[in-house]
Amino acid sequence: MSNNKYAVNERGYYGQFGGAYIPELLRANIDELRGNYLKIINSEKFQKDYKRLLDNYVGRPTPLTKVANLSKRYGTNIYLKREDLTHTGAHKINNTIGQILIAKYMGKTRIIAETGAGQHGVATATVCALFGLECIVYMGALDIERQAPNVARMKMLGAKVVPAISGNQTLKDATNEAIRDWIANPNSFYLIGSVVGPHPYPDMVTRLQSIISEEIRGQLTKETGNPNPDYVIACVGGGSNAAGAFYHYLDEEDVKLVAVEASGLGVNSGETAATITIGDVGFIHGSKTMLMHDEDGQITEPYSISAGLDYPGVGPLHAHLAETGRAQFLSVTDQEALDAAMVLAQSEGIIPALESAHALAALEQMTFDKDDVVVVNLSGRGDKDMETYMKAINN
Amino acid sequence: MNRIDQLFQNKGKDILSIYFPAGYPNLNDTVPNLQLLQDKGVDLVEIGIPFSDPLADGPVIQIAAKQSLDQGMSLKLLFEQLKDVRSTITMPLILMGYWNVVYKYGVDAFLVDCQSCGIDGVILADLPLEEYEEEFKVKFEAHGVYNILLVTPQTTDQRMAKIEKATKGFLYMVSSSATTGGALEQSKEREEYFKKVANLDIPSLIGFGIHDKASFQHASGFSNGAIIGTAFIKALEQGSAADFIDSLS
């Protein structure tokens, strides 16, 4: 690991972004986690338990699939990192497996989580069931209505799903509610789903997702003789799958990192989630980062067809990668993502999650040499999005 | 002299501080609310700057803040409403809010407007002590705006010593580990925490969970006074604000 230039500092900053902008009410909770997470992650016992669960429960390593038809279409060499093949169907489980172990080592028995579309909620409910821990998932009341199958999965896994009725009743409000629960229950463990929130969450989740780029390096070495591709492309909402896919390449400056945001109906439509593109510096959920908010500093509701990408902020690592130019940020509309999903389904026999379809759609905006090696992180599978896909096909 | 210091000098105990969100229940109620509170003998007022995502607040303050925002409240409008407030209001005034709104407004502009309206202090729930001291303390002091800090039952002794040194005017003693609007926990452990903070060299007010005469008196027994927010907002909503203040004494 040679991540220095883009690593978090001891106070939780990536450049000017990050930190822990939290009420004093949360200070003791955060300090406890801060004092423990690295010690635990770096311990031999954690590494052994984590690895065993990733191999035998999550189904890792996930394949790196060279996709011939897509490669031909774009005149280059495209590989997909198949996070869609993990247990529960997305990269989210890499993080929840790691955090549940940390919670267990810290002696916590009650787990709090937030969820938007329900993917992180399901991944959290799954590991809580596995470890026999109480699980409370906050979910926007509006999202509960929109994502009934995932609500059912969480309930079947034994989690309690609590509707967040404040604000606009979506992910941002569910996160507020989860944090309020943690304030009232300092002995609980708050299991965040992305590389967002106060330090140490962005760093902790990034480390737990870094298995993605660790595997890519080994797999590419076997495939091409070189651990480094020319491009790594990943979608960004909060940014956890991108953080994991980028992590081991951050200081390999010859590897071009491409982060793809959801622009919804278009970056200037007012219905968008392209935080880096249209946002500016602000503070959300304890982190200084790029943020979509109005002139008065009121946080605005993002929009994307993909429920996993509509977060009004973005992880502070990504804000830093954008500011330094280390990663290129592109944005993709609903329609472009839908089109890219159809292309992958019909040319490769893989139905991607709508989030991952945004990363695939970026291929249309880029030009490649025929010898380039391009890795797209296929962060999840599309089962959960079939209703949306069917609507698009029927239109 | 800062009006907050003056207050604690003139009146050492039973200080009643009231919180309400700006622009609530109606957009133009901010200054009339202040007048009512002053007429009723309230010692200190915290005016909430409404925010879309108030992490430290319970449902009553969240809903009130949202109503206020929906009616068109903003920090800019608040300063317009407070422009001439010092022609009638002599109580110390504190603005209480979240860092994103202040940062977006511009920290310098915020401090200039606080000073020109006669705001004595601010409570910024999510601006950490370390960031405040490194980046902003000098500016706050240059404008004579007190930054009032919070301690909680979970605050370690070491951290409390740092906060005691850094806070200005008084220390905001959070009664329990909960968001605003909960109940006041009365236990031996809690009383020991209250006593520990009361023994510090800086005055303190207890907030969170103070909602009636009994809890006000209980809290005031351990500190220089107490802060009531949620219960007053409920009274505002029901149109019984004056009666509520009367019921406290």
Chai-1 contact restraints between the chains, C-beta under 6 A:
chainA,res_idxA,chainB,res_idxB,connection_type,confidence,min_distance_angstrom,max_distance_angstrom,comment,restraint_id
A,Y21,B,W99,contact,1.0,0.0,6.0,A-B,restraint_1
A,Y21,B,D126,contact,1.0,0.0,6.0,A-B,restraint_2
A,I22,B,D126,contact,1.0,0.0,6.0,A-B,restraint_3
A,P23,B,A56,contact,1.0,0.0,6.0,A-B,restraint_4
A,P23,B,A125,contact,1.0,0.0,6.0,A-B,restraint_5
A,P23,B,D126,contact,1.0,0.0,6.0,A-B,restraint_6
A,E24,B,L150,contact,1.0,0.0,6.0,A-B,restraint_7
A,E24,B,T152,contact,1.0,0.0,6.0,A-B,restraint_8
A,L25,B,A56,contact,1.0,0.0,6.0,A-B,restraint_9
A,L25,B,T152,contact,1.0,0.0,6.0,A-B,restraint_10
A,A28,B,Q154,contact,1.0,0.0,6.0,A-B,restraint_11
A,S166,B,Q62,contact,1.0,0.0,6.0,A-B,restraint_12
A,N176,B,D53,contact,1.0,0.0,6.0,A-B,restraint_13
A,N176,B,L55,contact,1.0,0.0,6.0,A-B,restraint_14
A,I179,B,L55,contact,1.0,0.0,6.0,A-B,restraint_15
A,R180,B,T179,contact,1.0,0.0,6.0,A-B,restraint_16
A,I183,B,T179,contact,1.0,0.0,6.0,A-B,restraint_17
A,A184,B,A178,contact,1.0,0.0,6.0,A-B,restraint_18
A,P186,B,S177,contact,1.0,0.0,6.0,A-B,restraint_19
A,G282,B,N100,contact,1.0,0.0,6.0,A-B,restraint_20
A,F283,B,W99,contact,1.0,0.0,6.0,A-B,restraint_21
A,F283,B,N100,contact,1.0,0.0,6.0,A-B,restraint_22
A,D296,B,S74,contact,1.0,0.0,6.0,A-B,restraint_23
A,G297,B,N100,contact,1.0,0.0,6.0,A-B,restraint_24
A,G297,B,V101,contact,1.0,0.0,6.0,A-B,restraint_25
A,G297,B,K104,contact,1.0,0.0,6.0,A-B,restraint_26
A,Q298,B,S52,contact,1.0,0.0,6.0,A-B,restraint_27
A,I299,B,S52,contact,1.0,0.0,6.0,A-B,restraint_28
A,I299,B,D53,contact,1.0,0.0,6.0,A-B,restraint_29
